[in-house]
Amino acid sequence: MHAHIQEAVSPTKTALWSGRVISALSILFLVFDGAMKVIKESHVLAAAAELGFPQNSMVWIGALLLACTLLYAIPRTAILGAVLLTGYLGGAVVTNVRVSHPVFECIFPVIFGILVWGGLFLRDPLLREMIPFRKERKS
């Protein structure tokens, strides 16, 4: 059955490579963001204080982000990683809304979540089978 699904919804080379590029760029950004939190970069600590987070929580938040990103980067666990990253990014939305940040800062994590899922959708035939986009039939 698994081979049949992959044959039925196998992405085109363009979709596959587009998904890989989008996913790779997402992973690079998330690793950078997580690493900056783990090493307690000064700008990150200032932003954390503005958001009401204690400085010592940044290492744990960064480690959590890195762990979720690692799961996303591994093909066998990519969907689990995307689900966990969605939760993480949802927390970022709520945090930005809570402190009344401008609209773009509030929706940036949503945009990023769309990129995470979009990259995965383009490269993963099983996800494409679970969430099919279908053309309307002509009458």
N, C-alpha and C positions, 0 to 999 in steps of 0.2 A: 504494500500500500504506500509506503514512504516513497519508493522510487516512482510510483505512478503520480503522486502529488508533485514531485519535483519536475517530472516531465510535463505535467499539465500546466504549471504556472511558472516555469523557469523564466527568470528575468532575461531580457535582452542584454547583450554586452554593454550597451550604453547605460541601461538602468543599473546593471550590476556595478559598473565602474563609478557611476554617479553616486550610488549608495555607499560604495567604499570610500570615496573622497569625502562625502558629507559626514560619514561616520568617523573617518580619520581626523578631520578638522574638529569635530565635536570632541573626540577623545583628547586631542592635543590641548584644546581649551580647558577641558575639565581637569586634566592632569595638572596643567599650569595653575589653575585656580586652587585645586586641592593642595598642591605643593606649597603655594604661597601661604596658605593657612597653616600647614604643618610647620613651616619654618618661621612663622609669626612675622611676616614681612610688615614693616611699619605702617604702610598704607592700609593693609588688611586689618591690623589692630585698631587703627583709627576708625575705619568703617564699622568694625564690630562694636566699638564703644558707642558710636552714633546709633546703631541698631539695638543697643541694650544688651549685648552679649559680653560676658566676662572674657578677658583675654585668654584665660586658661582653657576655655571651651573651644577655641579656634583649632587647636591641634586635633581634638576629637572630631570636630566637624570636618576638617580637612581629611582626616584618615577615613571617615565614613564616605566622603565623596570619592576618594581614591579607590576604596573597596568596591563601591557601586560601579565606578568607571571600569575597573578591571573586569568585573563580571560582564559588562556591556562589550568590552573589547574581545572577549573570548567567544567565538562563534556558538559553542554549545550552550552558553549561559547568557547570550546577548539579550534575549527577551526578558529574562529575570532582571538583568542589569538595567534595561530600559524601564521596566516597571519601578524598580527602586529609585532610579534617577528621576522618574516622574514625581515620586513622593518627595524627594529632596528638593526638586525645583518648585513644587507646590508650596513647600515651606518657605522658600525664598520669596514667592509671590506674596504670601500672607505677611511675612516680615516687612517687606517693602510697603505694603498697603497700611500696615499697623503704624508705621512712622510717617505716613503721608508723603512718601516719595513721589516724584513726578510720574505720570502715566507710563512713559517709556521704561523707566526703571522697574515698574511693577509688572509690565508685560514682557520684558526681556526674557525672564525664565520660561515663560510660555512659548515664546518664539524658539528658544533653545530646545525646549521639549519637542516641539514640532520637528526641528532638525534631527534630534536623536531618533525619534520614531520614523521620520521620513527616510533617513539613511538606512535604517534597519529594514523598512518596508521595501525599499528598492533592491536590497541585496538578499533578502531572505524569502525563499519561495514558500516556506511553511506559514510565515506571517501573511504573505499575500493570499494564501488559501483561506486563512482564518478571517481576514478582513478584505473581502473582494470588493473592488470597484467595478461596477458593470455598466456597460453602455445600455441606454434605453433601446428597447426594440421598436422598430418602425411598425406602425399599424397597417 
